[in-house]
Amino acid sequence: MSLSSLAREDRRDAERIEAGLRTFFRIADAWELSPDEAMVLLGSPPRSTFYKWRSGDVGRVPPDTLERLSHLFGVYGALHSIFSAPERADGWVRRPNQAAAFGGRSALDRMLDGRVADLWEVRRHLEGLTAL
């Protein structure tokens, strides 16, 4: 691969990551996340990095954060396919849930435990519901 094609590929990757973070911040607004909640979902980046990302100054994004974004997009997408009303889909993350994955806590509480596995578990639960 030539240097110019590598540079083009790097630019495309950067554009995809920037778009992913813009999408995340729209989801964070829809879910009415506080900055602290949003930071935990992104993997607890330094506060200055979080605010740079929010303003569009992306720079380097760790692979862990990219994996988290993927799971969060899966959660968001599944909710919007389960619920026809956007406000119900977006509000679901804060409602207590008796499913085994949540034990009476909300999905957001589970995701705020901070591990990638917690995001995955919420996504898996919802994708199981969409498969019914």
C-alpha positions in Angstrom: 0.0 0.0 0.0 1.4 3.4 -0.9 1.9 6.2 1.6 -0.9 8.3 0.0 -3.4 5.4 0.2 -2.4 4.9 3.9 -3.0 8.6 4.5 -6.4 8.4 2.9 -7.2 5.3 5.0 -6.1 7.1 8.2 -8.3 10.1 7.2 -11.3 7.9 6.6 -10.7 6.1 10.0 -10.5 9.5 11.7 -13.7 10.7 10.0 -15.5 7.5 11.1 -14.3 8.0 14.7 -15.4 11.7 14.7 -18.8 10.7 13.3 -19.1 8.0 16.0 -18.4 10.4 18.8 -20.9 12.9 17.4 -23.4 10.2 17.3 -22.6 9.2 20.9 -23.1 12.8 22.1 -26.5 12.9 20.4 -27.4 9.7 22.2 -26.1 11.1 25.5 -28.4 14.1 25.0 -31.4 11.9 24.2 -30.7 9.8 27.3 -30.1 13.0 29.3 -26.7 11.8 30.5 -24.7 14.0 32.8 -21.1 14.7 31.7 -19.9 12.3 34.5 -22.3 9.5 33.2 -21.2 10.0 29.6 -17.6 9.9 30.6 -18.1 6.5 32.4 -19.8 5.1 29.3 -16.8 6.2 27.2 -14.4 4.5 29.5 -13.6 7.4 31.9 -11.3 9.5 29.7 -9.7 12.5 31.4 -12.2 15.3 31.7 -10.2 17.5 29.3 -10.2 14.8 26.7 -13.9 14.3 27.1 -14.6 18.0 26.5 -12.3 18.0 23.5 -14.2 15.0 22.0 -17.5 16.8 22.7 -16.3 19.9 20.9 -15.1 17.9 17.9 -11.4 17.9 18.7 -11.0 14.1 18.5 -7.3 13.2 18.2 -6.6 9.7 19.4 -9.4 7.4 20.7 -8.4 4.2 22.6 -9.7 0.9 21.2 -11.6 0.4 24.4 -13.6 3.5 23.7 -14.4 2.3 20.2 -15.7 -1.0 21.5 -17.8 0.9 24.0 -19.3 3.0 21.2 -20.1 -0.1 19.2 -22.1 -1.5 22.2 -23.8 1.8 23.0 -24.9 2.1 19.3 -26.2 -1.5 19.5 -28.2 -0.6 22.7 -29.6 2.5 21.1 -30.5 0.8 17.9 -32.2 -2.1 19.6 -34.2 0.2 21.8 -35.5 2.1 18.8 -36.5 -1.0 17.1 -38.4 -2.3 20.2 -40.2 1.0 20.9 -41.9 3.0 18.2 -41.9 6.2 20.3 -38.4 7.7 20.6 -39.2 9.1 24.1 -40.0 5.6 25.3 -36.9 4.1 23.7 -34.7 6.8 25.2 -36.4 6.7 28.6 -36.1 3.0 29.0 -32.4 3.2 30.0 -33.3 4.9 33.2 -36.3 2.8 34.2 -35.9 0.0 36.8 -35.9 -3.4 35.2 -36.6 -6.8 36.8 -34.8 -8.8 34.1 -32.0 -11.0 35.5 -29.3 -8.8 33.9 -30.5 -5.8 35.9 -31.9 -7.1 39.2 -34.3 -4.2 39.7 -31.7 -1.6 38.6 -31.9 0.4 35.4 -29.9 -0.5 32.3 -28.1 2.8 32.7 -27.1 1.8 36.3 -25.8 -1.5 34.9 -23.8 0.3 32.2 -22.4 2.8 34.7 -20.8 0.0 36.6 -18.1 0.9 34.0 -16.9 -2.3 32.4 -17.2 -3.0 28.7 -18.9 -6.3 29.8 -21.7 -4.3 31.4 -22.4 -2.5 28.1 -22.3 -5.8 26.3 -24.7 -7.4 28.7 -27.3 -4.7 28.2 -26.8 -4.9 24.4 -27.2 -8.7 24.5 -30.3 -8.5 26.6 -31.9 -6.1 24.1 -30.8 -7.9 21.0 -32.4 -11.0 22.5 -35.7 -9.1 22.8 -35.5 -7.9 19.2 -35.0 -11.5 18.0 -38.4 -12.6 19.5 
